[in-house]
């Protein structure tokens, strides 16, 4: 997964009926070739460090394309 500052991070719900969580990527960090992000979550406004997993994907705001 590759993201840029300003892209939207979406984390799919783990349970049936659970809404996905969305946030704006504020910072991209790379550690041993693995990206992780500082994200401001839409639902709370809280900023946190996020390591992407299989239920997350990026919506590139500049191109409108998804990347899993």
ABEGO torsion letter per residue (X at the ends): XBBBBGBBBBBBBABBGBBBBBBBBABBBBBGGBBBBBBBBAAAGBBBBBBBBAABBBBBAAAGBBBX
